[in-house]
């Protein structure tokens, strides 16, 4: 399942803006719906984002993620000298 387009755009836009703010290029975003909304009205999405840039930019991206997506939970991070892939669970209404 794919998240509703309004949610996808909001999350995508935030990740791209975070990349620009961090000095890295977001090269890939994939999302999947984890479950239906619960009583709180939140849905959860598994989101994988890959960025390309130097190590400082990658660390900035990871460090300020919570400011851009305060409902994101980092599940895993994989870094090289040139790229970083993060798997997130993002909660959205």
C-alpha positions as CSV (number, residue, x, y, z in Angstrom):
1,X,0.0,0.0,0.0
2,X,1.1,3.6,-0.7
3,X,0.4,6.3,1.8
4,X,-2.3,8.9,0.8
5,X,-0.7,11.3,-1.6
6,X,-1.2,14.3,0.7
7,X,0.9,12.5,3.4
8,X,3.5,11.3,0.9
9,X,4.0,14.9,-0.4
10,X,4.3,16.3,3.1
11,X,6.9,13.8,4.2
12,X,8.8,13.9,0.9
13,X,8.8,17.7,0.9
14,X,10.2,17.8,4.5
15,X,12.9,15.3,3.6
16,X,14.0,17.2,0.5
17,X,14.0,20.5,2.5
18,X,16.0,18.8,5.3
19,X,18.5,17.6,2.6
20,X,18.8,21.2,1.2
21,X,19.2,22.6,4.7
22,X,21.9,20.0,5.5
23,X,23.9,20.4,2.3
24,X,23.2,16.9,1.0
25,X,21.2,15.6,-2.0
26,X,18.3,13.3,-1.2
27,X,18.6,10.7,-3.9
28,X,15.9,8.2,-3.0
29,X,12.8,8.1,-0.8
30,X,10.5,5.0,-0.5
31,X,7.5,4.7,1.7
32,X,5.1,1.9,2.7
33,X,2.1,2.0,5.0
34,X,2.7,0.0,8.1
35,X,-0.9,0.1,9.5
36,X,-4.2,1.9,9.6
37,X,-4.7,4.9,11.8
38,X,-5.3,4.1,15.4
39,X,-7.5,5.8,17.9
40,X,-5.2,8.8,18.0
41,X,-5.7,9.3,14.3
42,X,-2.0,8.7,13.4
43,X,-0.9,6.4,10.6
44,X,2.7,4.9,10.5
45,X,4.8,4.8,7.4
46,X,8.1,2.9,6.9
47,X,10.3,5.4,5.1
48,X,13.7,4.8,3.6
49,X,15.7,7.8,2.6
50,X,19.1,7.9,0.9
51,X,21.2,11.0,0.8
52,X,24.5,11.8,-1.0
53,X,27.0,14.2,0.4
54,X,30.0,14.5,2.7
55,X,30.1,13.1,6.2
56,X,29.5,16.5,7.8
57,X,26.3,17.0,5.7
58,X,25.1,13.4,6.5
59,X,25.6,14.0,10.2
60,X,23.8,17.4,10.0
61,X,20.9,15.6,8.2
62,X,20.6,13.0,10.9
63,X,21.1,15.5,13.7
64,X,18.3,17.9,12.7
65,X,15.9,15.2,11.5
66,X,13.8,15.6,14.6
67,X,13.3,19.3,13.9
68,X,11.9,18.6,10.4
69,X,10.0,15.4,11.3
70,X,9.4,15.3,15.0
71,X,7.2,12.2,14.7
72,X,10.0,10.2,13.0
73,X,11.7,7.3,14.8
74,X,15.1,6.2,13.4
75,X,15.1,2.4,13.0
76,X,18.5,2.1,11.3
77,X,21.3,4.1,9.7
78,X,24.0,3.0,7.2
79,X,26.8,5.4,6.3
80,X,29.7,5.5,3.9
81,X,32.0,8.4,3.0
82,X,29.6,9.5,0.3
83,X,26.1,8.4,1.2
84,X,23.8,7.5,4.1
85,X,20.6,5.5,4.2
86,X,18.2,5.8,7.0
87,X,15.1,3.7,7.7
88,X,12.5,5.6,9.6
89,X,9.0,5.0,11.0
90,X,7.1,8.2,10.5
91,X,3.8,8.9,12.2
92,X,1.4,11.3,10.5
93,X,-2.2,12.3,10.5
